[in-house]
Amino acid sequence: MCGIAAIYNKKQQKPFLKDLIIRMISCLTHRGPDGSGIYIADNIALGQRRLSIIDLAGGNQPMITDRYVIIYNGEIFNYIELREELKQNEDIHFNTTCDTEVVIRAFEVYGLDALAKFNGQFALVLWDKKEKKLIIARDRYGVRPLYILHHNNSYYFASELKAFDTIEGYERRFDTENLFEHALMWNTLDDATVYEKIRSLPSGTCEIYQEGRCIKKIRYYEIGESLPSQTTDFKTALDEFTSLLNDAVKLRLRSDVPVATYLSGGIDSSVITYLTSLHNKETFKTFSVSFEDKDFDESAFQQEMVKRLNSDHFELLINYSMIDENFLEAVYHLERPVFRTAPVPLFLLSKMVHDEGIKVVLTGEGADEVLFGYDSFKEVKLLDFWAKHPESAIRPLLLKKLYPHLQHYKDPRQFGLIRLYYEGFLNDYNNELVGLNIRIYNNKALSNFFNKDLHIFYSKEKILEKTKKILPSNFDNWTLLQKNQFLEFKTLLSGYLLSSQGDRMSMAHSVEGRYPFLDHRLIEKLFYYPDNFKLRIFSQKYLLGKAFQQVIPESIINRPKRPYMAPDLKSFFSKGKLTEHAAYFLSDNLLDQYGIFDKKIVSMLIKKFERKMPDEIGYRDNMALTFVLSCQMANYWARNPKKNCLALKQLKIYEE
Amino acid sequence: MPERIQEQLLDFLTRNFLVSREEIILDESLIDQGIIDSFGLIEIASFLEKEFAIAVTEKQMTRQNFGSVYKIVNFIKNEMNK
């Protein structure tokens, strides 16, 4: 795991490139504190910060062969098998046991076809010395980040945007249209980011640069690209799934340093921790977040698993003020607005993990997408069932099963209101946005918060058009739930869960997250299983529960699914007022200075909660305050980059 | 009396859902206008309970009663006259 940066520039001289690449990687130290190296040649500079996990002594980067130079962030979990395969080739000789060398040799033998052979999570930059060609690539689901800035006829690449802030004469600025798209979908579609001139390399793609420009963009993987599964029997599916998940865990335990797991209290991380215990005969560490506010706390379920597996367990207790006090620093790493404060406890947890000497954790991320765990899958299924007989009085009764974890839906009198609300979607779910219709509808209220001078307005047609552009050609053949899965992967998973709650929060403290549910073999297999293997009536992740019912406590399998959340809006109010931090960033003065939001509307929102803090706060208000505040903070960091980046110790320099 | 009820309701809507009065179309659904989401409906129901002592029953929660500001005002009026 690492932080990487590169410059591709036809004009600048080597001393200039060298100076800049050192600055760029010096602010990525948190991603890789164990070593650093740069490579400089005509038109190109590559830099890397290393977090050493495999082949601690031999895996230094940039790695250079006769033809290629590589910088690489991530892991190829099947590197051992690939190495064996490559060794069949007489011309290939390995100098290290490191997975980076496997990547470079795979390119030597297979060219770009190497990408489809990798089972991993990575972002890489490869310089082809012979053809003077630059190749950049990213893993299938976007676990590891790679950004591209095109500025003054140069291309810059980096794991995090803060590296671009070190370029003289460049200032990172929001693209407000994209910012609103991000607000609607919780991600910008395709390769857009919330910043001007900066693109994100789409997951499952690579790009080739030559003669000073991008000459090719290639998609090497798309979700659902496999042939439909022949498995129609549930018993066979159980066996296939268990064996694939077990192998996915086994591969992800490959490491020359100890591996720990996160335990959230839900079934996903419990299963991953259980499977880890099968392969890891020694006691291993587990980590959890718990909350003082019992509405959010899941520690009772975490403890059940700890007792069962006898792990060496660490728990981090979070209160409101910890969220308030650490939000600014978390946003420094997030580099974009978020809608929930849930990343903050994970930011603090990775610090605890780091302090305990752990560099690698396995988590349950991805299970909700792969096995239809989100409410959006239930909503779509229900709407589709109801829409066939919209006049039915019985069918909407299923709405009561939608949100068993939400207190305010327990009151049967509220049921009528919920029915009124969902009724509005009966004609508006069976289109290209599927479950996102509801999310977008709820989030469009954020347009009200934007500065009226920016002329931000909501257009469903525009979002639909943009979404259509990213859909694969076989999309129309899928069921509604498969379509919804694809969209969840492209929005919530890659834009929020893997990035804001995943990569950024763990790498902030040099911890690498690994996600067995995101093994592509498993995803492709399960994608074509019948829907009711995954969502049986309203029983979410049915296959997972059945597969592990003998080994996971029943209370964990049968508990209503609840999303991992932390207190949002409440964390930023104390004694009837905004906290000091929040008050500064939401002050008229700073709102005016940054010009993104309408200060009158922001002030109305604040006053609503200064008058009285209700026991329960709705989705919209929680989201609006967290979004506006994190936008202001992200803007602050873009305008005031940290200057105290660490000096690079033992920097290895390769010049040609 | 209906005017006063409407005033109170509009005052609640503007303060809670951060819209100005001019933005609220009185004979259209608040949901369709995007002013409230599902939790907004719950906030309105609890407002009726607190301000007018009206405990809304499940059967009463229909578009007929809650489909617009006018309809909600009418509903409040009828309930208070009971």
Contacts between the chains, C-beta under 8 A, distances in Angstrom:
chain1	res1	chain2	res2	distance
A	408	B	39	7.2
A	408	B	42	5.4
A	412	B	58	5.9
A	413	B	45	7.4
A	413	B	55	7.4
A	413	B	56	6.2
A	413	B	57	6.2
A	413	B	58	5.3
A	413	B	61	7.6
A	414	B	41	7.8
A	414	B	42	5.5
A	414	B	45	6.8
A	415	B	58	5.4
A	415	B	61	7.5
A	416	B	56	7.6
A	416	B	57	7.9
A	416	B	58	4.6
A	416	B	59	7.1
A	416	B	60	7.0
A	416	B	61	2.4
A	416	B	62	6.9
A	417	B	38	6.9
A	417	B	41	3.8
A	417	B	42	6.0
A	417	B	45	6.1
A	417	B	61	5.1
A	417	B	66	7.4
A	418	B	38	5.7
A	418	B	41	7.5
A	419	B	61	7.1
A	420	B	31	6.9
A	420	B	41	6.3
A	420	B	61	6.1
A	420	B	62	7.2
A	420	B	63	6.4
A	420	B	66	6.1
A	421	B	31	6.0
A	421	B	37	7.0
A	421	B	38	4.0
A	421	B	41	6.0
A	422	B	38	7.7
A	423	B	63	7.4
A	424	B	29	7.6
A	424	B	31	5.4
A	424	B	32	6.4
A	441	B	34	7.2
A	441	B	37	7.7
A	442	B	37	5.0
A	444	B	34	5.8
A	445	B	34	6.2
A	445	B	35	8.0
A	445	B	37	7.4
A	448	B	18	6.3
A	448	B	19	7.3
A	458	B	34	7.9
A	601	B	18	5.4
A	604	B	15	7.4
A	604	B	18	4.7
A	605	B	18	5.8
A	607	B	15	7.9
A	608	B	15	6.4
A	608	B	16	6.4
A	608	B	18	7.5
A	618	B	37	6.9
A	618	B	39	3.2
A	618	B	40	6.7
A	618	B	42	7.7
A	618	B	43	6.8
A	619	B	37	6.6
A	619	B	39	5.9
A	620	B	37	5.5
A	620	B	39	6.8
A	620	B	40	7.3
